[in-house]
């Protein structure tokens, strides 16, 4: 059932955090890893065919790796959440009064008087004891619950789409100009990603854009340096 916002004119964006985190991570990794791979290979062996093949391999392997990694890691988080909820459910059956006192103590620590905290704890426990403990003791909520499939899909898809940007730039770059073309396109893509991610989460755009660009350029610089160090003269 859809929940109505108490203030629709001023919505919260925290409910997007799960898929948005995975999407930004996937897109950023797609741009940076494939760009870094292309730049590194081009620095060592600038043959266009070699660079393109390396880029395609990086895109394919990276997309699968990101999707699988997100699914496994978020599944572990989900397993932990379910285990904690199961323990809380068992505790409520075995010692409901102790759990009530524990819940009241949480509310007292948040600033309620002892009498009010106990009253709130009793009323919430009568309505939904497990829900109250999951929310206020464990700090879990439906909006922020781990969703492995959502994270895997968001990360895998955005990685593929973002990784295609530097790959296409290398594909259409003039002979001998792969590195500068890919660098320029990558910086533009990183800036766009930072701005879009900030917009989607209603966060400051400039800070997010600068952060994404700086770390992306650093990663490419390190990879290119490895290519120059262990490769052949360009």
C-alpha positions as CSV (number, residue, x, y, z in Angstrom):
1,X,0.0,0.0,0.0
2,X,1.4,3.4,-0.9
3,X,2.0,5.7,1.9
4,X,0.9,9.4,1.8
5,X,3.6,11.9,2.6
6,X,2.8,14.2,5.5
7,X,4.2,17.1,3.6
8,X,4.0,16.3,-0.2
9,X,5.4,19.8,-1.1
10,X,8.7,19.0,0.8
11,X,9.5,15.3,0.1
12,X,12.3,13.3,1.6
13,X,14.8,11.6,-0.7
14,X,16.2,9.1,1.8
15,X,13.9,6.4,0.3
16,X,16.0,6.6,-2.8
17,X,19.3,5.8,-1.0
18,X,19.3,2.1,-1.7
19,X,19.1,2.1,-5.5
20,X,20.7,5.5,-5.8
21,X,23.9,4.4,-4.0
22,X,24.1,1.3,-6.2
23,X,23.4,3.2,-9.3
24,X,26.0,5.9,-8.6
25,X,28.5,3.3,-7.6
26,X,27.9,1.3,-10.7
27,X,28.1,4.3,-13.0
28,X,31.2,5.8,-11.4
29,X,33.0,2.4,-11.5
30,X,32.0,1.9,-15.1
31,X,33.4,5.3,-16.2
32,X,36.5,5.1,-14.1
33,X,37.5,1.5,-14.5
34,X,36.9,1.3,-18.2
35,X,38.5,4.7,-18.9
36,X,41.4,3.7,-16.7
37,X,41.8,0.4,-18.5
38,X,41.6,2.1,-22.0
39,X,44.1,4.8,-21.0
40,X,46.5,2.3,-19.4
41,X,46.4,-0.1,-22.4
42,X,46.7,2.8,-24.9
43,X,49.7,4.1,-23.0
44,X,51.4,0.7,-23.2
45,X,50.1,-0.3,-26.7
46,X,48.3,2.4,-28.6
47,X,47.0,0.0,-31.3
48,X,43.3,0.8,-31.7
49,X,42.1,-2.8,-31.9
50,X,43.9,-3.7,-28.7
51,X,42.4,-0.8,-26.9
52,X,38.9,-1.5,-28.1
53,X,39.1,-5.2,-27.2
54,X,40.4,-4.4,-23.8
55,X,37.5,-1.9,-23.3
56,X,34.9,-4.4,-24.3
57,X,36.3,-7.0,-22.0
58,X,36.4,-4.5,-19.2
59,X,32.8,-3.5,-19.7
60,X,31.5,-7.1,-19.9
61,X,33.5,-8.4,-16.9
62,X,32.9,-5.2,-14.9
63,X,29.1,-5.2,-15.3
64,X,28.8,-8.8,-14.2
65,X,31.2,-8.3,-11.3
66,X,29.3,-5.2,-10.1
67,X,25.9,-6.9,-10.3
68,X,27.1,-10.0,-8.6
69,X,29.1,-8.1,-6.0
70,X,26.1,-5.9,-5.1
71,X,23.8,-8.9,-4.9
72,X,26.1,-10.8,-2.6
73,X,27.0,-7.9,-0.4
74,X,23.5,-6.6,0.0
75,X,22.2,-10.1,0.5
76,X,24.6,-10.4,3.5
77,X,23.2,-7.2,4.9
78,X,19.6,-8.5,4.3
79,X,20.5,-11.8,6.1
80,X,21.8,-9.9,9.1
81,X,18.7,-7.7,9.2
82,X,16.4,-10.7,9.1
83,X,18.4,-12.5,11.8
84,X,18.2,-9.5,14.1
85,X,14.4,-9.3,13.5
86,X,14.0,-13.0,14.2
87,X,15.9,-12.6,17.5
88,X,13.8,-9.6,18.5
89,X,10.6,-11.6,17.7
90,X,11.8,-14.4,19.9
91,X,12.7,-12.0,22.7
92,X,9.2,-10.5,22.6
93,X,7.7,-13.9,23.1
94,X,10.0,-15.0,25.8
95,X,10.2,-11.8,27.9
96,X,7.7,-9.1,26.8
97,X,8.0,-7.1,30.0
98,X,11.8,-6.8,29.7
99,X,11.5,-5.8,26.1
100,X,8.9,-3.1,27.1
101,X,11.3,-1.7,29.7
102,X,14.1,-1.7,27.1
103,X,11.9,0.2,24.6
104,X,10.9,2.7,27.3
105,X,14.6,3.3,28.1
106,X,15.2,4.1,24.4
107,X,12.6,6.8,24.5
108,X,13.9,8.2,27.8
109,X,17.3,8.5,26.3
110,X,15.7,10.5,23.5
111,X,14.4,13.0,25.9
112,X,11.0,11.8,27.1
113,X,10.1,11.7,30.8
114,X,10.0,8.3,32.5
115,X,6.2,8.3,32.7
116,X,5.8,9.4,29.1
117,X,8.4,7.0,27.8
118,X,6.7,4.1,29.4
119,X,3.3,5.2,28.1
120,X,4.6,5.6,24.6
121,X,6.3,2.2,24.8
122,X,3.1,0.5,26.0
123,X,0.9,2.1,23.3
124,X,3.4,1.3,20.5
125,X,3.8,-2.3,21.8
126,X,0.1,-2.8,21.9
127,X,-0.2,-1.6,18.3
128,X,2.9,-3.4,16.9
129,X,5.5,-4.5,19.4
130,X,7.9,-6.0,16.8
131,X,7.6,-3.0,14.5
132,X,8.5,-0.6,17.3
133,X,11.5,-2.6,18.3
134,X,12.7,-3.1,14.7
135,X,12.4,0.6,14.1
136,X,13.6,2.1,17.4
137,X,15.9,-0.5,18.8
138,X,17.5,-1.9,15.6
139,X,17.2,1.2,13.6
140,X,15.6,-0.5,10.6
141,X,12.8,0.7,8.4
142,X,11.0,-0.6,5.3
143,X,12.3,2.4,3.2
144,X,15.9,1.6,4.0
145,X,15.7,-2.2,4.1
146,X,18.3,-4.1,2.0
147,X,17.1,-5.1,-1.5
148,X,19.7,-7.3,-3.2
149,X,17.9,-7.6,-6.6
150,X,17.3,-3.8,-6.8
151,X,20.9,-3.1,-6.0
152,X,22.3,-5.7,-8.4
153,X,20.1,-4.4,-11.2
154,X,20.8,-0.7,-10.6
155,X,24.6,-1.3,-10.3
156,X,24.9,-3.6,-13.3
157,X,22.8,-1.5,-15.7
158,X,24.4,1.8,-14.8
159,X,27.9,0.3,-15.0
160,X,27.2,-0.9,-18.5
161,X,25.7,2.4,-19.7
162,X,28.4,4.5,-18.1
163,X,31.3,2.2,-19.3
164,X,30.0,2.5,-22.9
165,X,30.8,6.3,-22.8
166,X,34.7,6.0,-22.7
167,X,34.5,2.9,-24.9
168,X,32.6,4.8,-27.6
169,X,35.0,7.7,-27.2
170,X,38.0,5.4,-27.9
171,X,36.1,3.8,-30.8
172,X,35.6,7.1,-32.6
173,X,38.8,8.8,-31.6
174,X,41.2,9.7,-34.4
175,X,44.3,7.5,-34.7
176,X,46.9,8.4,-32.1
177,X,44.4,10.5,-30.1
178,X,42.7,7.9,-28.0
179,X,44.2,9.0,-24.7
180,X,43.3,12.7,-24.9
181,X,39.8,12.1,-26.3
182,X,39.0,9.5,-23.7
183,X,40.3,11.7,-20.9
184,X,38.2,14.7,-22.0
185,X,35.0,12.6,-22.5
186,X,35.6,10.8,-19.2
187,X,35.9,14.1,-17.2
188,X,32.7,15.3,-18.8
189,X,30.9,12.1,-18.0
190,X,32.1,12.1,-14.4
191,X,30.9,15.7,-14.0
192,X,27.6,14.8,-15.4
193,X,27.3,11.8,-13.1
194,X,28.1,13.8,-10.1
195,X,25.5,16.4,-11.0
196,X,22.8,13.9,-11.8
197,X,23.5,11.9,-8.6
198,X,23.3,15.1,-6.5
199,X,20.1,16.1,-8.2
200,X,18.5,12.7,-7.7
201,X,19.3,12.9,-4.0
202,X,18.6,16.7,-3.6
203,X,22.2,17.2,-2.5
204,X,24.7,20.1,-3.3
205,X,25.6,19.7,-6.9
206,X,29.0,21.4,-7.0
207,X,30.4,19.4,-4.1
208,X,29.3,16.1,-5.5
209,X,30.6,17.0,-9.0
210,X,34.0,18.0,-7.8
211,X,34.3,14.9,-5.6
212,X,33.4,12.5,-8.4
213,X,35.7,14.2,-11.0
214,X,38.7,14.5,-8.7
215,X,38.7,10.8,-7.6
216,X,38.0,9.7,-11.2
217,X,40.9,11.6,-12.6
218,X,43.2,10.3,-9.8
219,X,42.3,6.7,-10.6
220,X,42.9,7.2,-14.3
221,X,46.3,8.9,-13.6
222,X,47.4,6.0,-11.5
223,X,46.4,3.4,-14.1
224,X,48.0,5.4,-17.0
225,X,51.2,5.6,-14.9
226,X,51.2,1.9,-14.6
227,X,50.8,1.6,-18.3
228,X,53.7,3.9,-19.0
229,X,55.9,2.2,-16.4
230,X,55.5,-1.4,-17.6
231,X,54.5,-0.8,-21.2
232,X,56.4,0.3,-24.3
233,X,57.2,3.8,-25.5
234,X,54.3,5.5,-27.2
